[in-house]
Amino acid sequence: MPNPKNTIGKNIKRLRTEQNLSQDRLSKLADLSLNTVVTVESGANTNPTIETLKKIAEALKVSVDELIN
């Protein structure tokens, strides 16, 4: 069974790279610290807040569902 927390990070990385965004650029677009983006994407932060996920989803122009599933 896949780890759902890891799925979020993988989805963020995939969407970010598809859009040719660096982690730094994504952090600026999402109004989050670079560290936050790095830890969520790498899976080091296994429990990002819904607020963080909303900001990342908005910056990537996707729904929060697309990050989670």
C-alpha positions as CSV (number, residue, x, y, z in Angstrom):
1,M,0.0,0.0,0.0
2,P,1.5,3.3,-1.0
3,N,2.3,5.9,1.7
4,P,-0.2,8.7,1.1
5,K,2.2,11.3,2.5
6,N,4.8,10.3,0.0
7,T,2.2,10.5,-2.8
8,I,1.8,14.2,-2.0
9,G,5.5,14.9,-2.4
10,K,5.7,12.9,-5.6
11,N,2.7,14.7,-7.1
12,I,4.1,18.1,-6.2
13,K,7.5,17.2,-7.7
14,R,5.8,15.8,-10.9
15,L,3.5,18.9,-11.3
16,R,6.4,21.3,-10.5
17,T,8.8,19.7,-13.0
18,E,6.0,19.5,-15.7
19,Q,5.7,23.3,-15.3
20,N,9.4,23.8,-15.4
21,L,9.4,25.4,-11.9
22,S,12.2,25.2,-9.4
23,Q,11.5,24.6,-5.8
24,D,12.5,28.2,-5.1
25,R,10.1,29.5,-7.7
26,L,7.3,27.4,-6.4
27,S,7.9,28.6,-2.9
28,K,7.7,32.2,-4.1
29,L,4.5,31.5,-6.1
30,A,2.9,29.8,-3.1
31,D,4.2,32.4,-0.6
32,L,5.9,29.7,1.5
33,S,9.4,29.3,2.6
34,L,11.7,27.3,0.4
35,N,12.3,24.9,3.3
36,T,8.6,24.2,3.5
37,V,8.4,23.3,-0.2
38,V,11.5,21.1,0.1
39,T,10.4,19.2,3.1
40,V,6.9,18.6,1.8
41,E,8.1,17.5,-1.6
42,S,10.8,15.2,-0.2
43,G,8.4,13.6,2.3
44,A,10.4,14.9,5.3
45,N,7.3,16.8,6.3
46,T,4.7,14.0,6.5
47,N,1.9,16.2,7.7
48,P,1.7,19.4,5.8
49,T,-1.2,21.7,6.8
50,I,-4.2,22.1,4.6
51,E,-3.2,25.8,4.3
52,T,0.2,24.7,2.9
53,L,-1.4,22.3,0.5
54,K,-3.9,25.0,-0.7
55,K,-1.1,27.4,-1.4
56,I,1.0,24.8,-3.3
57,A,-2.1,23.7,-5.3
58,E,-3.0,27.3,-6.1
59,A,0.6,28.0,-7.3
60,L,0.6,24.9,-9.4
61,K,-2.9,25.7,-10.7
62,V,-4.3,22.4,-9.6
63,S,-6.8,21.3,-7.0
64,V,-5.7,20.0,-3.6
65,D,-7.2,16.7,-4.6
66,E,-4.7,16.4,-7.4
67,L,-1.9,16.8,-4.9
68,I,-3.3,14.2,-2.5
69,N,-4.4,11.5,-5.0
